[in-house]
């Protein structure tokens, strides 16, 4: 797992965000394919991790080397767009009555989980 992190130049949370981004771009006809800006190829990623014995890392803590077809804010803007899209399909649901037993609570969650993917457009 740590080797994969070094070769792809992405942490676990970044990998999760990239998975969501790739799925979002795949299901949309108007969005171009998602490109992770910090993946510079496995050799360059690996050399950034090990730094080839140089005392100073290539980034300064705020700005890091990125692909030429992206900018420093590509990843942040993707996160903002994901959050905006999530807010669009978010809906307030209110329980009708008191849920007493375990079966009532579980059946309510089954209905919610069936509703969410349809609302997001995965089954239309």
N, C-alpha and C positions, 0 to 999 in steps of 0.2 A: 504494500500500500504506500509506503513512504517513497519507494522508487517511482511509483506511478506519479506521485505528487511532484517529485523532482523533474521527471521527464515531461510532464504536461504543464508545469509551472502554475498549478492551481491547488489551493487548499480544499479541504472538504466542503466548506460552505460555498466557496467559489464553484466547485464542481456541481453542487446542488442548484445554484443560480443558473449555471450554464445549461443544465438539463432542462430546467423550466424555459429558458430562453430558446433552446433548440426546438422544444415542443411547440412553443408559441409561434415561432417563425415557420415551422413546418406546416402548422394548421392554417396559416394565413397566406392568402395568395398575394397580398399587397406588400408583404415584408420580405426583404432579401434574406438569404441565409445568415444566421448569426455567426460572427467571427469573434472568438475570444482574443482580446487585444494583447495579452501578455504571453501567449503561446508563440514563441519565436522559433519553433522547431526543437526537436529533442536534444540536439547537440548544444545549441545555444542555451536552452533551459538548464541543461546539466552543468554547463560552464558557469552559469550564474549562481547555481547552488554551491558549487565548489570553489568558485572565484579564482581558480588556477593559481593559488598562492599569493594573490595580490592582497594587500592589506585593506584596501578600500573597496566596498561593494559598488556596483555600477549605478545603482539608484541612490538618491539622497534621502530616502524615507518618504518623500512626497511624490516624486516623479521617477518613474521606472521606465526602462526601455520597452517599447511597444512595437507592434507590427506597423509597417508603413501605411497600410490601408485602414488604420484606425487612429483615434486620438486618445488623449489621456482620460477622457470622460466617456468613452464608448460603453464601458462596463457599468458605470454609475447611471448613465442615461437608460440603459436596459433595465436596471433595477427599478428606477422610477416608473418606467412604462409598465413593468409587471405589476407594481403596486397600484397604478391608476387603473389598469385593466381589472385587477381583482376588486377594486372598489365599484367598478361598473356592474359586475354581475352579483355583487353582494346584495343580499336581501334580508330584511328583518323578518324573523319568524317568531310568532308568539304561540305558546302552548294554550290549548283550549282546555281548561280544567286542570286539576291537580293530577300529576302522574304518581301513582301510589306504588304499584308493584314493579318488580324487575322486568317482567314481560312488557308492560306498558312503555317503560323507558326504552327498552331495546327496540321495540317495534317503531317507536318515534324516530330513533336514530336510523333505522333502515329506510324509513320514508325520506329522511333528510338526505342520506347518502345516495339514494336513487335520484333525487331531485337535482342535486348540485351538478353532476356531469351533464345532464340535459340542459340546464340553465347556461352552462359554459359552452354548449354547442358541440359536444363530443359525439352525440348520438343523433344529430339531425341531418 
